[in-house]
Amino acid sequence: MIELPITIKGTVLHGKKIGSEINMPTANLSVPKDLESLSFGVYFSKVRIGTELYKSISNLGTKPTVKEEKSVNLETFIYDFDGDLYGKEIEVTLLEFKRPERKFSSIEELSKQMHMDLEEGKNYQA
């Protein structure tokens, strides 16, 4: 069993840009095979970009609402960050599990839940 906190390092990949469409852009990382046994869902997290540390919230899983994928991905929304991370190395530390991943009936329903998750994340790391 893998215990938290756990740090995942990687290069930010291009996604489907759905987060950007709903005003919540995410940094996407592939997940090493040995960490795919972590519970799929939303985590309170932090991100290291170079020497800077940011509060964040992450989703680990297969994106069942958008299009369930075979590969496990980590999508992270970084609070108080505005910049282009594509192709850059970052470190995401999963601090605490918030809720399991689930399939929503629409992107609108997913967006509503994501906004609630973001508010809880702000309060968690206040």
N, CA, C and O atoms as a GROMACS GRO file, in nm:
protein
  504
    1MET      N    1   0.085  -0.119   0.000
    1MET     CA    2   0.000   0.000   0.000
    1MET      C    3   0.089   0.125   0.000
    1MET      O    4   0.185   0.134   0.077
    2ILE      N    5   0.056   0.219  -0.085
    2ILE     CA    6   0.134   0.342  -0.096
    2ILE      C    7   0.074   0.445  -0.002
    2ILE      O    8  -0.047   0.468  -0.002
    3GLU      N    9   0.160   0.506   0.079
    3GLU     CA   10   0.114   0.606   0.175
    3GLU      C   11   0.142   0.747   0.125
    3GLU      O   12   0.240   0.772   0.055
    4LEU      N   13   0.055   0.839   0.164
    4LEU     CA   14   0.072   0.980   0.132
    4LEU      C   15   0.154   1.047   0.240
    4LEU      O   16   0.154   1.000   0.353
    5PRO      N   17   0.224   1.155   0.211
    5PRO     CA   18   0.232   1.219   0.079
    5PRO      C   19   0.322   1.142  -0.016
    5PRO      O   20   0.412   1.070   0.025
    6ILE      N   21   0.295   1.160  -0.144
    6ILE     CA   22   0.375   1.099  -0.250
    6ILE      C   23   0.398   1.204  -0.359
    6ILE      O   24   0.307   1.280  -0.393
    7THR      N   25   0.518   1.207  -0.414
    7THR     CA   26   0.552   1.306  -0.516
    7THR      C   27   0.568   1.238  -0.652
    7THR      O   28   0.635   1.137  -0.665
    8ILE      N   29   0.503   1.298  -0.752
    8ILE     CA   30   0.512   1.251  -0.890
    8ILE      C   31   0.582   1.361  -0.970
    8ILE      O   32   0.538   1.476  -0.973
    9LYS      N   33   0.693   1.323  -1.034
    9LYS     CA   34   0.770   1.418  -1.114
    9LYS      C   35   0.747   1.386  -1.261
    9LYS      O   36   0.732   1.269  -1.298
   10GLY      N   37   0.746   1.489  -1.343
   10GLY     CA   38   0.731   1.463  -1.485
   10GLY      C   39   0.726   1.589  -1.568
   10GLY      O   40   0.733   1.701  -1.517
   11THR      N   41   0.714   1.567  -1.698
   11THR     CA   42   0.704   1.674  -1.795
   11THR      C   43   0.556   1.700  -1.824
   11THR      O   44   0.480   1.607  -1.847
   12VAL      N   45   0.517   1.827  -1.822
   12VAL     CA   46   0.378   1.864  -1.846
   12VAL      C   47   0.343   1.833  -1.992
   12VAL      O   48   0.411   1.877  -2.086
   13LEU      N   49   0.234   1.757  -2.008
   13LEU     CA   50   0.188   1.712  -2.139
   13LEU      C   51   0.067   1.792  -2.184
   13LEU      O   52  -0.005   1.850  -2.102
   14HIS      N   53   0.044   1.795  -2.315
   14HIS     CA   54  -0.077   1.856  -2.369
   14HIS      C   55  -0.195   1.764  -2.341
   14HIS      O   56  -0.185   1.643  -2.360
   15GLY      N   57  -0.305   1.823  -2.297
   15GLY     CA   58  -0.428   1.747  -2.275
   15GLY      C   59  -0.532   1.789  -2.379
   15GLY      O   60  -0.498   1.839  -2.487
   16LYS      N   61  -0.658   1.768  -2.344
   16LYS     CA   62  -0.767   1.803  -2.435
   16LYS      C   63  -0.813   1.948  -2.416
   16LYS      O   64  -0.902   1.995  -2.487
   17LYS      N   65  -0.753   2.018  -2.322
   17LYS     CA   66  -0.781   2.160  -2.292
   17LYS      C   67  -0.923   2.184  -2.243
   17LYS      O   68  -0.974   2.296  -2.254
   18ILE      N   69  -0.987   2.082  -2.188
   18ILE     CA   70  -1.122   2.100  -2.133
   18ILE      C   71  -1.116   2.184  -2.007
   18ILE      O   72  -1.206   2.264  -1.982
   19GLY      N   73  -1.012   2.168  -1.926
   19GLY     CA   74  -0.995   2.252  -1.807
   19GLY      C   75  -0.988   2.399  -1.845
   19GLY      O   76  -1.048   2.483  -1.778
   20SER      N   77  -0.916   2.430  -1.949
   20SER     CA   78  -0.907   2.569  -1.994
   20SER      C   79  -1.042   2.622  -2.041
   20SER      O   80  -1.075   2.738  -2.020
   21GLU      N   81  -1.120   2.535  -2.106
   21GLU     CA   82  -1.252   2.575  -2.155
   21GLU      C   83  -1.346   2.612  -2.041
   21GLU      O   84  -1.435   2.695  -2.060
   22ILE      N   85  -1.328   2.553  -1.923
   22ILE     CA   86  -1.414   2.584  -1.809
   22ILE      C   87  -1.339   2.669  -1.706
   22ILE      O   88  -1.374   2.670  -1.587
   23ASN      N   89  -1.238   2.739  -1.752
   23ASN     CA   90  -1.161   2.834  -1.671
   23ASN      C   91  -1.087   2.769  -1.554
   23ASN      O   92  -1.069   2.830  -1.449
   24MET      N   93  -1.044   2.643  -1.573
   24MET     CA   94  -0.964   2.573  -1.473
   24MET      C   95  -0.854   2.493  -1.544
   24MET      O   96  -0.859   2.370  -1.546
   25PRO      N   97  -0.756   2.563  -1.602
   25PRO     CA   98  -0.651   2.492  -1.675
   25PRO      C   99  -0.570   2.401  -1.582
   25PRO      O  100  -0.542   2.436  -1.467
   26THR      N  101  -0.533   2.285  -1.634
   26THR     CA  102  -0.457   2.190  -1.553
   26THR      C  103  -0.324   2.157  -1.620
   26THR      O  104  -0.308   2.164  -1.742
   27ALA      N  105  -0.228   2.121  -1.535
   27ALA     CA  106  -0.100   2.067  -1.582
   27ALA      C  107  -0.116   1.915  -1.579
   27ALA      O  108  -0.150   1.858  -1.476
   28ASN      N  109  -0.090   1.850  -1.691
   28ASN     CA  110  -0.111   1.706  -1.705
   28ASN      C  111   0.021   1.630  -1.704
   28ASN      O  112   0.115   1.665  -1.775
   29LEU      N  113   0.026   1.526  -1.622
   29LEU     CA  114   0.143   1.439  -1.615
   29LEU      C  115   0.100   1.294  -1.636
   29LEU      O  116  -0.010   1.256  -1.595
   30SER      N  117   0.185   1.214  -1.699
   30SER     CA  118   0.160   1.071  -1.701
   30SER      C  119   0.205   1.016  -1.566
   30SER      O  120   0.289   1.076  -1.498
   31VAL      N  121   0.150   0.904  -1.528
   31VAL     CA  122   0.176   0.846  -1.396
   31VAL      C  123   0.258   0.718  -1.412
   31VAL      O  124   0.223   0.631  -1.492
   32PRO      N  125   0.368   0.707  -1.338
   32PRO     CA  126   0.448   0.585  -1.345
   32PRO      C  127   0.366   0.462  -1.306
   32PRO      O  128   0.281   0.468  -1.218
   33LYS      N  129   0.391   0.350  -1.374
   33LYS     CA  130   0.316   0.226  -1.350
   33LYS      C  131   0.310   0.187  -1.202
   33LYS      O  132   0.208   0.138  -1.155
   34ASP      N  133   0.419   0.210  -1.129
   34ASP     CA  134   0.421   0.168  -0.989
   34ASP      C  135   0.329   0.252  -0.900
   34ASP      O  136   0.306   0.217  -0.784
   35LEU      N  137   0.277   0.363  -0.952
   35LEU     CA  138   0.186   0.448  -0.874
   35LEU      C  139   0.041   0.438  -0.921
   35LEU      O  140  -0.046   0.505  -0.867
   36GLU      N  141   0.016   0.355  -1.022
   36GLU     CA  142  -0.120   0.341  -1.074
   36GLU      C  143  -0.213   0.271  -0.976
   36GLU      O  144  -0.334   0.267  -0.999
   37SER      N  145  -0.159   0.216  -0.868
   37SER     CA  146  -0.245   0.151  -0.768
   37SER      C  147  -0.299   0.250  -0.665
   37SER      O  148  -0.377   0.211  -0.578
   38LEU      N  149  -0.259   0.377  -0.674
   38LEU     CA  150  -0.317   0.479  -0.586
   38LEU      C  151  -0.466   0.491  -0.616
   38LEU      O  152  -0.508   0.463  -0.728
   39SER      N  153  -0.544   0.530  -0.518
   39SER     CA  154  -0.688   0.549  -0.538
   39SER      C  155  -0.713   0.658  -0.641
   39SER      O  156  -0.655   0.766  -0.633
   40PHE      N  157  -0.800   0.630  -0.737
   40PHE     CA  158  -0.837   0.730  -0.836
   40PHE      C  159  -0.929   0.831  -0.770
   40PHE      O  160  -1.022   0.795  -0.699
   41GLY      N  161  -0.901   0.959  -0.795
   41GLY     CA  162  -0.986   1.063  -0.741
   41GLY      C  163  -0.912   1.194  -0.724
   41GLY      O  164  -0.806   1.216  -0.783
   42VAL      N  165  -0.971   1.280  -0.642
   42VAL     CA  166  -0.922   1.415  -0.621
   42VAL      C  167  -0.837   1.420  -0.494
   42VAL      O  168  -0.873   1.363  -0.390
   43TYR      N  169  -0.724   1.490  -0.505
   43TYR     CA  170  -0.630   1.504  -0.394
   43TYR      C  171  -0.598   1.652  -0.372
   43TYR      O  172  -0.588   1.729  -0.467
   44PHE      N  173  -0.582   1.690  -0.247
   44PHE     CA  174  -0.521   1.819  -0.217
   44PHE      C  175  -0.373   1.798  -0.244
   44PHE      O  176  -0.318   1.693  -0.210
   45SER      N  177  -0.308   1.896  -0.303
   45SER     CA  178  -0.170   1.876  -0.346
   45SER      C  179  -0.092   2.007  -0.342
   45SER      O  180  -0.146   2.114  -0.313
   46LYS      N  181   0.037   1.994  -0.371
   46LYS     CA  182   0.123   2.111  -0.391
   46LYS      C  183   0.213   2.081  -0.510
   46LYS      O  184   0.240   1.965  -0.541
   47VAL      N  185   0.259   2.188  -0.575
   47VAL     CA  186   0.340   2.173  -0.696
   47VAL      C  187   0.468   2.254  -0.682
   47VAL      O  188   0.466   2.368  -0.636
   48ARG      N  189   0.578   2.193  -0.721
   48ARG     CA  190   0.706   2.264  -0.728
   48ARG      C  191   0.737   2.287  -0.876
   48ARG      O  192   0.746   2.193  -0.956
   49ILE      N  193   0.754   2.416  -0.909
   49ILE     CA  194   0.795   2.456  -1.044
   49ILE      C  195   0.926   2.530  -1.025
   49ILE      O  196   0.927   2.643  -0.978
   50GLY      N  197   1.035   2.465  -1.063
   50GLY     CA  198   1.167   2.524  -1.036
   50GLY      C  199   1.188   2.533  -0.886
   50GLY      O  200   1.185   2.431  -0.817
   51THR      N  201   1.208   2.653  -0.835
   51THR     CA  202   1.228   2.671  -0.691
   51THR      C  203   1.101   2.720  -0.621
   51THR      O  204   1.100   2.737  -0.499
   52GLU      N  205   0.993   2.743  -0.698
   52GLU     CA  206   0.868   2.795  -0.642
   52GLU      C  207   0.773   2.681  -0.605
   52GLU      O  208   0.765   2.580  -0.675
   53LEU      N  209   0.701   2.700  -0.493
   53LEU     CA  210   0.604   2.602  -0.446
   53LEU      C  211   0.465   2.665  -0.450
   53LEU      O  212   0.447   2.778  -0.404
   54TYR      N  213   0.367   2.593  -0.504
   54TYR     CA  214   0.230   2.642  -0.519
   54TYR      C  215   0.131   2.544  -0.459
   54TYR      O  216   0.155   2.423  -0.460
   55LYS      N  217   0.022   2.596  -0.407
   55LYS     CA  218  -0.090   2.514  -0.363
   55LYS      C  219  -0.164   2.466  -0.487
   55LYS      O  220  -0.169   2.537  -0.588
   56SER      N  221  -0.221   2.346  -0.479
   56SER     CA  222  -0.290   2.292  -0.595
   56SER      C  223  -0.392   2.186  -0.552
   56SER      O  224  -0.399   2.147  -0.436
   57ILE      N  225  -0.470   2.142  -0.650
   57ILE     CA  226  -0.562   2.030  -0.633
   57ILE      C  227  -0.546   1.943  -0.757
   57ILE      O  228  -0.533   1.994  -0.868
   58SER      N  229  -0.546   1.811  -0.736
   58SER     CA  230  -0.514   1.720  -0.846
   58SER      C  231  -0.618   1.610  -0.860
   58SER      O  232  -0.683   1.572  -0.762
   59ASN      N  233  -0.633   1.561  -0.982
   59ASN     CA  234  -0.716   1.444  -1.007
   59ASN      C  235  -0.628   1.335  -1.068
   59ASN      O  236  -0.560   1.357  -1.168
   60LEU      N  237  -0.631   1.220  -1.007
   60LEU     CA  238  -0.558   1.103  -1.056
   60LEU      C  239  -0.661   1.005  -1.110
   60LEU      O  240  -0.753   0.966  -1.038
   61GLY      N  241  -0.646   0.964  -1.235
   61GLY     CA  242  -0.739   0.866  -1.289
   61GLY      C  243  -0.744   0.863  -1.439
   61GLY      O  244  -0.647   0.894  -1.508
   62THR      N  245  -0.863   0.823  -1.490
   62THR     CA  246  -0.880   0.797  -1.633
   62THR      C  247  -0.980   0.890  -1.701
   62THR      O  248  -1.018   0.865  -1.816
   63LYS      N  249  -1.024   0.995  -1.635
   63LYS     CA  250  -1.114   1.097  -1.692
   63LYS      C  251  -1.244   1.036  -1.745
   63LYS      O  252  -1.272   1.051  -1.864
   64PRO      N  253  -1.323   0.969  -1.663
   64PRO     CA  254  -1.442   0.898  -1.713
   64PRO      C  255  -1.552   0.989  -1.769
   64PRO      O  256  -1.631   0.944  -1.851
   65THR      N  257  -1.560   1.115  -1.727
   65THR     CA  258  -1.665   1.203  -1.778
   65THR      C  259  -1.634   1.249  -1.920
   65THR      O  260  -1.723   1.254  -2.005
   66VAL      N  261  -1.509   1.282  -1.945
   66VAL     CA  262  -1.469   1.336  -2.074
   66VAL      C  263  -1.459   1.224  -2.176
   66VAL      O  264  -1.532   1.222  -2.275
   67LYS      N  265  -1.370   1.132  -2.153
   67LYS     CA  266  -1.353   1.013  -2.236
   67LYS      C  267  -1.261   0.923  -2.158
   67LYS      O  268  -1.142   0.952  -2.143
   68GLU      N  269  -1.316   0.816  -2.109
   68GLU     CA  270  -1.234   0.728  -2.027
   68GLU      C  271  -1.115   0.680  -2.108
   68GLU      O  272  -1.128   0.627  -2.218
   69GLU      N  273  -0.998   0.699  -2.048
   69GLU     CA  274  -0.874   0.661  -2.114
   69GLU      C  275  -0.819   0.535  -2.049
   69GLU      O  276  -0.851   0.503  -1.934
   70LYS      N  277  -0.736   0.465  -2.123
   70LYS     CA  278  -0.673   0.346  -2.068
   70LYS      C  279  -0.558   0.382  -1.975
   70LYS      O  280  -0.534   0.315  -1.876
   71SER      N  281  -0.488   0.491  -2.009
   71SER     CA  282  -0.374   0.531  -1.928
   71SER      C  283  -0.420   0.615  -1.809
   71SER      O  284  -0.522   0.685  -1.815
   72VAL      N  285  -0.343   0.606  -1.701
   72VAL     CA  286  -0.370   0.684  -1.582
   72VAL      C  287  -0.296   0.816  -1.594
   72VAL      O  288  -0.178   0.820  -1.627
   73ASN      N  289  -0.368   0.925  -1.568
   73ASN     CA  290  -0.311   1.059  -1.578
   73ASN      C  291  -0.328   1.134  -1.447
   73ASN      O  292  -0.414   1.101  -1.365
   74LEU      N  293  -0.246   1.234  -1.430
   74LEU     CA  294  -0.258   1.325  -1.317
   74LEU      C  295  -0.280   1.464  -1.374
   74LEU      O  296  -0.195   1.516  -1.446
   75GLU      N  297  -0.394   1.525  -1.340
   75GLU     CA  298  -0.426   1.660  -1.384
   75GLU      C  299  -0.425   1.749  -1.260
   75GLU      O  300  -0.489   1.717  -1.160
   76THR      N  301  -0.352   1.859  -1.266
   76THR     CA  302  -0.337   1.944  -1.148
   76THR      C  303  -0.370   2.089  -1.181
   76THR      O  304  -0.315   2.148  -1.274
   77PHE      N  305  -0.462   2.145  -1.102
   77PHE     CA  306  -0.493   2.287  -1.110
   77PHE      C  307  -0.406   2.357  -1.006
   77PHE      O  308  -0.408   2.321  -0.888
   78ILE      N  309  -0.331   2.456  -1.049
   78ILE     CA  310  -0.237   2.525  -0.961
   78ILE      C  311  -0.295   2.661  -0.924
   78ILE      O  312  -0.319   2.746  -1.010
   79TYR      N  313  -0.318   2.682  -0.794
   79TYR     CA  314  -0.370   2.810  -0.747
   79TYR      C  315  -0.266   2.919  -0.771
   79TYR      O  316  -0.146   2.897  -0.759
   80ASP      N  317  -0.314   3.036  -0.804
   80ASP     CA  318  -0.228   3.155  -0.815
   80ASP      C  319  -0.111   3.136  -0.912
   80ASP      O  320  -0.001   3.184  -0.886
   81PHE      N  321  -0.135   3.066  -1.022
   81PHE     CA  322  -0.032   3.049  -1.124
   81PHE      C  323  -0.092   3.078  -1.260
   81PHE      O  324  -0.202   3.030  -1.291
   82ASP      N  325  -0.021   3.155  -1.339
   82ASP     CA  326  -0.064   3.182  -1.475
   82ASP      C  327   0.060   3.179  -1.563
   82ASP      O  328   0.143   3.269  -1.558
   83GLY      N  329   0.071   3.075  -1.641
   83GLY     CA  330   0.188   3.062  -1.726
   83GLY      C  331   0.178   2.936  -1.810
   83GLY      O  332   0.087   2.855  -1.791
   84ASP      N  333   0.270   2.920  -1.900
   84ASP     CA  334   0.275   2.804  -1.990
   84ASP      C  335   0.373   2.702  -1.934
   84ASP      O  336   0.493   2.730  -1.923
   85LEU      N  337   0.324   2.586  -1.900
   85LEU     CA  338   0.410   2.481  -1.843
   85LEU      C  339   0.436   2.366  -1.940
   85LEU      O  340   0.509   2.273  -1.906
   86TYR      N  341   0.380   2.370  -2.060
   86TYR     CA  342   0.398   2.259  -2.154
   86TYR      C  343   0.546   2.231  -2.177
   86TYR      O  344   0.624   2.321  -2.209
   87GLY      N  345   0.584   2.104  -2.160
   87GLY     CA  346   0.721   2.062  -2.181
   87GLY      C  347   0.814   2.088  -2.064
   87GLY      O  348   0.932   2.054  -2.070
   88LYS      N  349   0.762   2.149  -1.957
   88LYS     CA  350   0.846   2.179  -1.840
   88LYS      C  351   0.833   2.069  -1.735
   88LYS      O  352   0.728   2.005  -1.724
   89GLU      N  353   0.941   2.050  -1.658
   89GLU     CA  354   0.941   1.952  -1.550
   89GLU      C  355   0.879   2.014  -1.425
   89GLU      O  356   0.915   2.125  -1.386
   90ILE      N  357   0.786   1.943  -1.363
   90ILE     CA  358   0.727   1.986  -1.237
   90ILE      C  359   0.721   1.867  -1.141
   90ILE      O  360   0.736   1.752  -1.182
   91GLU      N  361   0.698   1.896  -1.014
   91GLU     CA  362   0.678   1.793  -0.912
   91GLU      C  363   0.544   1.819  -0.846
   91GLU      O  364   0.521   1.929  -0.795
   92VAL      N  365   0.457   1.719  -0.845
   92VAL     CA  366   0.327   1.730  -0.779
   92VAL      C  367   0.330   1.636  -0.659
   92VAL      O  368   0.354   1.516  -0.673
   93THR      N  369   0.304   1.692  -0.540
   93THR     CA  370   0.297   1.611  -0.419
   93THR      C  371   0.152   1.597  -0.377
   93THR      O  372   0.086   1.696  -0.347
   94LEU      N  373   0.103   1.474  -0.376
   94LEU     CA  374  -0.033   1.446  -0.330
   94LEU      C  375  -0.030   1.440  -0.178
   94LEU      O  376   0.040   1.358  -0.119
   95LEU      N  377  -0.107   1.530  -0.116
   95LEU     CA  378  -0.104   1.544   0.030
   95LEU      C  379  -0.212   1.464   0.101
   95LEU      O  380  -0.186   1.395   0.200
   96GLU      N  381  -0.336   1.475   0.049
   96GLU     CA  382  -0.450   1.410   0.115
   96GLU      C  383  -0.557   1.379   0.012
   96GLU      O  384  -0.585   1.459  -0.077
   97PHE      N  385  -0.616   1.260   0.024
   97PHE     CA  386  -0.724   1.218  -0.065
   97PHE      C  387  -0.852   1.289  -0.026
   97PHE      O  388  -0.890   1.290   0.091
   98LYS      N  389  -0.921   1.350  -0.124
   98LYS     CA  390  -1.044   1.424  -0.097
   98LYS      C  391  -1.168   1.342  -0.130
   98LYS      O  392  -1.255   1.326  -0.045
   99ARG      N  393  -1.176   1.289  -0.254
   99ARG     CA  394  -1.294   1.211  -0.294
   99ARG      C  395  -1.259   1.121  -0.412
   99ARG      O  396  -1.165   1.150  -0.486
  100PRO      N  397  -1.334   1.013  -0.430
  100PRO     CA  398  -1.307   0.924  -0.542
  100PRO      C  399  -1.347   0.984  -0.677
  100PRO      O  400  -1.436   1.068  -0.686
  101GLU      N  401  -1.278   0.940  -0.782
  101GLU     CA  402  -1.312   0.980  -0.919
  101GLU      C  403  -1.446   0.919  -0.954
  101GLU      O  404  -1.477   0.806  -0.915
  102ARG      N  405  -1.527   0.994  -1.028
  102ARG     CA  406  -1.656   0.940  -1.073
  102ARG      C  407  -1.692   1.000  -1.207
  102ARG      O  408  -1.636   1.100  -1.249
  103LYS      N  409  -1.787   0.936  -1.272
  103LYS     CA  410  -1.834   0.984  -1.402
  103LYS      C  411  -1.954   1.075  -1.377
  103LYS      O  412  -2.052   1.036  -1.313
  104PHE      N  413  -1.945   1.198  -1.429
  104PHE     CA  414  -2.054   1.294  -1.418
  104PHE      C  415  -2.140   1.287  -1.544
  104PHE      O  416  -2.094   1.242  -1.649
  105SER      N  417  -2.266   1.331  -1.533
  105SER     CA  418  -2.358   1.322  -1.647
  105SER      C  419  -2.329   1.425  -1.755
  105SER      O  420  -2.375   1.411  -1.868
  106SER      N  421  -2.251   1.531  -1.720
  106SER     CA  422  -2.220   1.634  -1.819
  106SER      C  423  -2.095   1.711  -1.776
  106SER      O  424  -2.052   1.702  -1.661
  107ILE      N  425  -2.038   1.785  -1.870
  107ILE     CA  426  -1.924   1.872  -1.839
  107ILE      C  427  -1.967   1.980  -1.740
  107ILE      O  428  -1.888   2.019  -1.654
  108GLU      N  429  -2.091   2.028  -1.751
  108GLU     CA  430  -2.142   2.130  -1.658
  108GLU      C  431  -2.144   2.077  -1.515
  108GLU      O  432  -2.105   2.148  -1.422
  109GLU      N  433  -2.191   1.954  -1.497
  109GLU     CA  434  -2.194   1.892  -1.364
  109GLU      C  435  -2.052   1.874  -1.311
  109GLU      O  436  -2.025   1.899  -1.193
  110LEU      N  437  -1.961   1.830  -1.397
  110LEU     CA  438  -1.821   1.816  -1.360
  110LEU      C  439  -1.763   1.951  -1.318
  110LEU      O  440  -1.694   1.960  -1.216
  111SER      N  441  -1.791   2.055  -1.395
  111SER     CA  442  -1.741   2.189  -1.366
  111SER      C  443  -1.790   2.237  -1.229
  111SER      O  444  -1.714   2.294  -1.152
  112LYS      N  445  -1.916   2.214  -1.201
  112LYS     CA  446  -1.974   2.255  -1.071
  112LYS      C  447  -1.900   2.185  -0.956
  112LYS      O  448  -1.865   2.249  -0.857
  113GLN      N  449  -1.877   2.054  -0.971
  113GLN     CA  450  -1.807   1.979  -0.866
  113GLN      C  451  -1.662   2.027  -0.854
  113GLN      O  452  -1.609   2.037  -0.744
  114MET      N  453  -1.598   2.056  -0.968
  114MET     CA  454  -1.460   2.103  -0.964
  114MET      C  455  -1.449   2.235  -0.890
  114MET      O  456  -1.354   2.256  -0.813
  115HIS      N  457  -1.545   2.324  -0.912
  115HIS     CA  458  -1.542   2.452  -0.840
  115HIS      C  459  -1.557   2.431  -0.688
  115HIS      O  460  -1.492   2.499  -0.609
  116MET      N  461  -1.643   2.336  -0.649
  116MET     CA  462  -1.656   2.305  -0.506
  116MET      C  463  -1.526   2.246  -0.452
  116MET      O  464  -1.483   2.280  -0.342
  117ASP      N  465  -1.464   2.157  -0.530
  117ASP     CA  466  -1.336   2.098  -0.489
  117ASP      C  467  -1.230   2.206  -0.472
  117ASP      O  468  -1.152   2.203  -0.376
  118LEU      N  469  -1.227   2.302  -0.566
  118LEU     CA  470  -1.128   2.409  -0.559
  118LEU      C  471  -1.145   2.492  -0.433
  118LEU      O  472  -1.046   2.528  -0.369
  119GLU      N  473  -1.268   2.524  -0.396
  119GLU     CA  474  -1.293   2.601  -0.274
  119GLU      C  475  -1.246   2.524  -0.150
  119GLU      O  476  -1.185   2.581  -0.060
  120GLU      N  477  -1.277   2.394  -0.147
  120GLU     CA  478  -1.230   2.311  -0.034
  120GLU      C  479  -1.079   2.306  -0.030
  120GLU      O  480  -1.020   2.307   0.078
  121GLY      N  481  -1.015   2.300  -0.147
  121GLY     CA  482  -0.871   2.297  -0.153
  121GLY      C  483  -0.810   2.426  -0.098
  121GLY      O  484  -0.710   2.422  -0.027
  122LYS      N  485  -0.871   2.539  -0.131
  122LYS     CA  486  -0.823   2.667  -0.079
  122LYS      C  487  -0.831   2.668   0.073
  122LYS      O  488  -0.739   2.713   0.141
  123ASN      N  489  -0.943   2.619   0.126
  123ASN     CA  490  -0.961   2.616   0.272
  123ASN      C  491  -0.867   2.516   0.338
  123ASN      O  492  -0.817   2.541   0.447
  124TYR      N  493  -0.842   2.403   0.272
  124TYR     CA  494  -0.753   2.301   0.326
  124TYR      C  495  -0.611   2.355   0.344
  124TYR      O  496  -0.544   2.324   0.443
  125GLN      N  497  -0.568   2.434   0.249
  125GLN     CA  498  -0.430   2.483   0.250
  125GLN      C  499  -0.418   2.628   0.294
  125GLN      O  500  -0.314   2.691   0.272
  126ALA      N  501  -0.522   2.682   0.356
  126ALA     CA  502  -0.521   2.822   0.397
  126ALA      C  503  -0.419   2.847   0.507
  126ALA      O  504  -0.405   2.960   0.554
   0.00000   0.00000   0.00000
